[in-house]
Amino acid sequence: MIEYRNIVCSHDCPDSCSVRVGVEDDRIVSIGGDPQHPITRGFLCGKVNRYTERVYSPQRVRYPQRRVGAKGEGRFERISWDEALDEIVARFQATIAQHGAEAILPYSYGGNIGLVGMYGGHRLFFRMGASHLKRTICTGSVNAGSRATHGDGVASDIEDIVNARLILVWGCNAVATHVHLMPFIKQARAKGAKLVVIDTYRNATARQADLFLQVRPGTDAALALGMMREIIAGGHHDMGFIDRFTLGFEQLREGCADYTPQRVQEITGVPAEDVAMLGRLYGKERRAFIRLGMGLSRHGNGGMTIRTISCLPSLTGAWEHSGGGLLNYTPDDHWHTLLLKQPAPTDPPARELNMVQLGDILTRLDDPPIKAMYVYGSNPAAVVPDQSKVHAGLAREDLFLVVHEQTFTDTTDFADIVLPATTFMEHDDVVTAYGHLYAQYSRAAIPPLGESRPNWDVFNAIAARMGFTDPIFQETYDTLLPQLLNRELLTSYGFDWETFLAGKPVRMPTLVRPWEQGLTTDSGKIEFFSQRTAKRGLPGVPAFVPLAEGHEDNALKARYPLQLVTAPAQHFLNSTFGDTVSSPKLEREPLLQLHPAEAAARDLREGDAVRAFNDRGESYLTLRTTRDVMPGVAVAESVWWPRHLRGRKGINQLTTAELTDMGSGGRFHDALIQVEAAPPA
């Protein structure tokens, strides 16, 4: 008899879908959406609809494994959990004795965004004294740019977008990365709203727009400044809101004065008439909603770009109107995650290493070098920039590498010990969302496959073997999860605790009109001018800062004339689903998209095998010619696993490990490349 259970997808996606799973004899027989969830409304993305492919994949890691071949070969023998844990702890203790605890590095990110799955390992490694990992690869510059303008906790509710009259989807291919936004946009358009999409190439979301503005990569701040100039010049700004809740309007007026439509066209490639028109359109419509993506933050000027665009609803007062404002990510002040993700006062101090720069960390760092590494919730061999250095570091014979993973990946191929991990179908957790305001307690739908274990269980087992008796390592899911909720805050808002514990979605409360209650900026106001930003050597007011690897001519661009954009593919989620049967088939093959004029200039044709290269590395792909991409730009929708590409050279061979202007994030879209016909394999 089939029993239906509701759980939550914990993959790194803003939607955090409520999933209805049919189970018979402890096996999944059906997967669908939960029709009672107010946001996901009973449908799932195609990736999760086919999730049995991943749960029951022949590539699934079902038992602990020990390496028997050379690093990178991926040859292992089965061992017991006791053998695996004993060896891990013995190697960690030997490393600490010889080199100090900072020679150990945990490496994790958003492969599992459940609160325990994502943060549950931090306290173990803090207690150990291991090097701290600065986890900024995705959202570092987004967070920093937003905070510089309006601090924490300011975001519009995605459900309110149905009341918008103008919607700007800016740097977000929602069809691929935020699919449950689209029905809300459809509702708004049915009531007369206009949809404007701003992006670097004509993707699936742009094809649905009433107006598509195509910008050169890394120039979005210039477009926003041009819009603000038009708004102020036309008298469309809201001086009442500005006087009450903002700081630095006169500096902003001066800062955007030179961004005429013609100058913005020269920088961005957007026609001057469209710049002026969009400025007027946005300025006159108070019920204007901006859904701001994260991709445009992954440039050297990414933090400033987010900061600049975030000023728009404050300039017009759109925050105060139903259907107006901006959403980049939802607040997370309802959770006591610091219980897990900050060191205890008694933990030893340790250095901090940025995860973006893993290649240099493993190949160049000394005093001490990294001698042991524990990877979970991430696939660094595929997703980290400057990939050739990353692979060289992972291949070190003197690096003891442990990978806790669901399926065999490019990263597990380098591991000394591989541990089997549960999927979100097989463990409990609390899953919040960064694209809407609902949270849910997700309880396992099926028992763990093979001998797989969730993160928390493994970390506690390691802690016990290390002799750590801290109370945190004695917690179970049932005792830990309630502690993560900010009970006092939630109780004051009438949080429905019983519904939450029953595994149903519960809407989290938000601050109403937080700009009236005092923001977390230095001034307590929305800051058009930021003294803190100016003290860090950046412009105090929003500004466009050209990229080192951008559209402007220089010596590097003369050698590598194409700007590479590594946009998300619809059927992958970062590198997740690269191991399934259907997702690679639906994506067909690793493609590089070029404008026909760029292909012709290189004597290349549709379907040709091409070599994309720069000083960092090379990657071999198949050419697609399309006018959806502007001249001077190359688009590779990713992340294909390196093992699927010639020479095991993924697209991140080409990307830089240098950091963004704010927040120390990854600059994945700052990569100048050249393209030529591929030599014979």
Protein Blocks (a to p, Z undefined) as FASTA:
>chain_A
ZZddddddfbdcfklpadddddeehiafbdcddfkbmklnopacfklmmmmmmmmgckbc
fbdcddfbdehklpacdddfklmmmmmmmmmmmmmmmnojklpccdddjkbccfklmmmm
mmmmmmnopacdddfklmmmmmmmmmmmnoghiacdfklmmmpcbdcdehiafklmomml
mmmmmmmmmnopacddddfbdcfklmmpmbdcdddehilmmmmmmmmmmmmmnopacfkl
mmmmgghklmmmmmmmmmcfklmmmmnopafklmmmmmmmmmmmmbbccdddfklmmcfk
lmmmmmmmmmmmmmnommmpghiacdfbdcfklbcfklmmpccfklccdddddfklmmmm
mmmgghiadfbdcdehiafklmpghkllmmmmmmpmklccddddfbdcfklmmpmbdcdd
ddfklcccddddfkbccdcddddfbdcehjbccfklmmmmmmmmnopabfklmpcfklmm
mmmpcfklmmmnopafklmmnopacdddddehkllnopabfnopacfbafklmmnopafb
dcddddfblcbdcfklmmmmcccdddddfkbghjgoklmmklmmmnopacddddfklmmm
nopaehiacddddfkbccdddddddfkbcghiacddddddfklpghiiafklmpcfbdcf
ehpiaffklccddddddddZZ
